[in-house]
């Protein structure tokens, strides 16, 4: 009877709360979530999501949290209405992030901490964008212990580094490249495109100049470290 009730139980896909309460909070949720998506884009067994309800126990549809961002190693990417742990090889999210907003209550955050500690989170990061204050906890056996020195801390699971400055939190990938906004990524892509176009134009002019000087296709290709086919193509264009 209990099993039958459990199988027909509805697990809501929304807690009725907004994803973010202000632009600053939303900004940081997007930066962290999307840069982590980019970091693990080639690993299909890393599920990263923002504001998704996580139900740790089958049969209890009132026990849940929706971290601002959570990362689950060992589960495939893909769409879900909620994260029902018993349907996910019983894997709890290993890393969660919460972004504070001005009206977060101490009692609410304490409940979240207890939930993450009880149900197996390995790393928990809490960031206050107004105060530029980052706190972190890491699991030691059955407890989440505070990370005493969070500045320049490297996440064991994610490999990312947190650097606090007087006016910002900078996050770096394992290759030392910083987390960027979509605008910054777009600008970087445009700069790379313009750089390639400039190199192509310079190469085209060099081929034309050398050809006018009487060099053979083979000589031009050798001097510019190009293939003969590339030189021939430029001369035909």
C-alpha positions as CSV (number, residue, x, y, z in Angstrom):
1,X,0.0,0.0,0.0
2,X,2.8,2.4,0.9
3,X,4.6,1.6,-2.4
4,X,1.4,2.2,-4.4
5,X,0.9,5.6,-2.7
6,X,4.5,6.5,-3.4
7,X,4.2,5.6,-7.1
8,X,1.1,7.9,-7.6
9,X,2.4,10.7,-5.5
10,X,2.8,14.0,-7.3
11,X,6.1,15.9,-6.8
12,X,5.5,19.6,-7.7
13,X,7.9,21.1,-10.2
14,X,7.6,24.6,-8.6
15,X,7.7,25.9,-5.1
16,X,5.9,29.1,-6.2
17,X,9.0,31.2,-5.5
18,X,10.7,33.3,-8.2
19,X,14.1,32.2,-9.5
20,X,15.6,35.5,-8.4
21,X,14.4,38.5,-6.5
22,X,16.5,41.1,-8.1
23,X,18.8,41.7,-11.1
24,X,22.0,41.3,-9.1
25,X,21.0,37.9,-7.8
26,X,19.9,36.7,-11.2
27,X,23.2,38.0,-12.7
28,X,25.3,35.8,-10.4
29,X,23.0,32.7,-10.8
30,X,23.4,33.0,-14.6
31,X,27.2,33.5,-14.5
32,X,27.8,30.6,-12.2
33,X,25.4,28.2,-13.8
34,X,26.2,28.9,-17.5
35,X,30.0,29.0,-17.0
36,X,29.9,25.7,-15.2
37,X,27.8,24.4,-18.2
38,X,30.6,25.6,-20.5
39,X,33.3,24.1,-18.3
40,X,31.7,20.6,-18.4
41,X,30.1,20.9,-21.9
42,X,32.0,17.8,-23.1
43,X,31.2,15.6,-20.2
44,X,27.7,14.2,-20.6
45,X,27.8,12.8,-17.1
46,X,27.7,16.1,-15.3
47,X,24.2,17.5,-14.8
48,X,24.1,21.2,-14.0
49,X,20.9,23.2,-13.3
50,X,19.6,26.3,-11.7
51,X,16.5,26.6,-9.5
52,X,15.3,23.0,-9.9
53,X,13.5,21.3,-7.0
54,X,15.5,18.5,-5.5
55,X,13.6,15.7,-3.7
56,X,15.9,13.5,-1.7
57,X,13.4,10.9,-0.4
58,X,10.8,8.9,-2.3
59,X,7.4,9.2,-0.8
60,X,7.9,12.7,0.7
61,X,6.8,15.5,-1.7
62,X,7.1,18.3,0.9
63,X,10.8,17.7,1.6
64,X,12.7,19.6,-1.1
65,X,15.1,22.5,-1.9
66,X,15.8,24.4,-5.1
67,X,19.4,25.5,-5.0
68,X,20.3,28.5,-7.2
69,X,22.7,26.2,-8.9
70,X,23.5,22.5,-8.3
71,X,26.0,20.1,-9.9
72,X,25.6,16.4,-10.0
73,X,28.5,14.3,-11.2
74,X,27.5,10.9,-12.6
75,X,24.1,11.9,-14.0
76,X,23.4,12.7,-17.7
77,X,22.6,16.1,-19.0
78,X,19.0,16.6,-20.1
79,X,15.6,18.1,-19.1
80,X,13.9,17.3,-15.9
81,X,10.8,18.7,-14.1
82,X,12.5,18.1,-10.8
83,X,15.4,16.1,-9.5
84,X,14.0,13.0,-7.8
85,X,17.0,11.4,-6.3
86,X,15.8,7.9,-6.2
87,X,15.4,8.0,-10.0
88,X,18.9,9.3,-10.4
89,X,20.9,6.3,-9.0
90,X,20.3,7.9,-5.6
91,X,23.0,10.4,-6.3
92,X,22.7,13.7,-4.3
93,X,24.0,16.9,-5.9
94,X,27.7,17.1,-4.9
95,X,28.0,20.9,-5.2
96,X,25.4,23.6,-4.6
97,X,25.4,27.4,-4.8
98,X,23.1,29.9,-3.1
99,X,23.1,33.6,-3.9
100,X,21.8,35.8,-1.1
101,X,19.4,38.7,-1.7
102,X,18.5,41.4,0.8
103,X,15.4,39.7,2.3
104,X,16.8,36.2,2.9
105,X,16.0,35.3,6.5
106,X,18.5,33.7,8.8
107,X,16.0,30.9,9.7
108,X,15.5,30.1,6.0
109,X,19.2,29.9,5.3
110,X,19.7,27.7,8.4
111,X,17.1,25.3,7.1
112,X,18.9,25.1,3.7
113,X,22.2,24.4,5.4
114,X,20.7,21.6,7.5
115,X,19.1,20.2,4.4
116,X,22.3,20.2,2.4
117,X,24.3,18.8,5.3
118,X,21.8,16.0,5.9
119,X,21.3,14.9,2.4
120,X,24.8,14.5,1.2
121,X,26.1,17.8,-0.4
122,X,29.9,17.7,-0.5
123,X,30.5,21.4,-1.2
124,X,28.2,24.3,-0.4
125,X,28.9,27.9,-1.4
126,X,26.9,31.0,-0.3
127,X,27.6,34.3,-1.9
128,X,26.3,37.8,-0.9
129,X,26.7,40.0,-3.9
130,X,25.9,43.2,-1.9
131,X,28.7,42.6,0.6
132,X,31.0,40.7,-1.8
133,X,31.1,38.0,0.9
134,X,31.6,34.4,0.0
135,X,31.3,31.5,2.5
136,X,31.9,27.9,1.9
137,X,31.6,24.5,3.5
138,X,33.1,21.1,2.6
139,X,31.9,17.7,3.8
140,X,34.0,15.8,6.3
141,X,32.3,12.5,7.0
142,X,28.7,13.4,7.9
143,X,29.2,17.1,8.5
144,X,29.7,20.2,6.4
145,X,32.7,22.0,7.9
146,X,33.3,25.7,7.2
147,X,36.2,26.5,4.8
148,X,38.3,28.8,7.0
149,X,40.2,30.5,4.1
150,X,37.8,30.9,1.1
151,X,39.9,33.5,-0.8
152,X,41.9,31.6,-3.5
153,X,40.1,28.4,-2.5
154,X,39.9,25.8,-5.3
155,X,36.8,23.6,-5.4
156,X,37.9,19.9,-5.1
157,X,35.0,18.8,-7.3
158,X,34.8,21.6,-9.8
159,X,38.4,22.7,-10.0
160,X,37.4,26.3,-10.1
161,X,39.1,29.0,-8.0
162,X,37.4,31.8,-6.0
163,X,39.2,35.1,-5.7
164,X,37.7,37.9,-3.6
165,X,38.8,41.5,-4.3
166,X,37.6,44.7,-2.6
167,X,34.8,45.1,-5.2
168,X,34.1,41.7,-6.8
169,X,34.2,38.0,-6.7
170,X,36.3,36.5,-9.5
171,X,36.0,32.9,-10.4
172,X,38.6,31.1,-12.5
173,X,38.4,27.9,-14.5
174,X,41.2,25.2,-14.0
175,X,42.9,26.7,-17.1
176,X,43.0,30.1,-15.3
177,X,40.5,31.7,-17.6
178,X,37.9,33.8,-15.8
179,X,34.2,33.2,-15.7
180,X,32.6,35.7,-18.1
181,X,29.2,37.1,-18.8
182,X,27.4,36.4,-22.0
183,X,28.2,39.9,-23.2
184,X,31.9,39.4,-22.4
185,X,31.9,36.0,-24.2
186,X,30.2,37.7,-27.2
187,X,32.7,40.5,-27.3
188,X,35.6,38.0,-27.1
189,X,34.1,36.0,-29.9
190,X,33.8,39.1,-32.0
191,X,37.4,40.1,-31.3
192,X,38.6,36.6,-32.3
193,X,36.6,36.9,-35.5
194,X,38.0,40.3,-36.3
195,X,41.5,39.0,-35.6
196,X,41.1,36.1,-38.0
197,X,39.7,38.4,-40.7
198,X,42.8,40.7,-40.3
199,X,45.2,37.8,-40.6
200,X,43.4,36.6,-43.7
201,X,43.6,40.0,-45.3
202,X,47.3,40.3,-44.4
203,X,47.9,36.8,-45.8
204,X,46.1,37.7,-49.0
205,X,48.1,40.9,-49.5
206,X,51.4,39.0,-48.8
207,X,50.5,36.3,-51.4
208,X,49.7,39.0,-54.0
209,X,52.9,41.0,-53.3
210,X,55.1,37.9,-53.6
211,X,53.4,36.8,-56.7
212,X,53.9,40.2,-58.3
213,X,57.6,39.9,-57.4
214,X,57.8,36.8,-59.6
215,X,57.9,34.1,-57.0
216,X,56.4,30.7,-57.9
217,X,53.4,29.2,-56.1
218,X,55.8,26.8,-54.4
219,X,58.1,29.5,-53.2
220,X,55.2,31.6,-51.9
221,X,53.7,28.6,-50.1
222,X,57.1,27.8,-48.5
223,X,57.8,31.4,-47.4
224,X,54.4,31.8,-45.8
225,X,54.1,28.3,-44.4
226,X,51.0,27.6,-46.5
227,X,50.0,24.7,-48.7
228,X,50.2,25.1,-52.4
229,X,46.4,24.7,-52.6
230,X,45.9,27.6,-50.2
231,X,48.1,29.9,-52.3
232,X,46.4,28.8,-55.6
233,X,43.0,29.5,-54.1
234,X,44.0,33.0,-53.0
235,X,45.5,33.8,-56.4
236,X,42.3,32.7,-58.1
237,X,40.1,34.8,-55.9
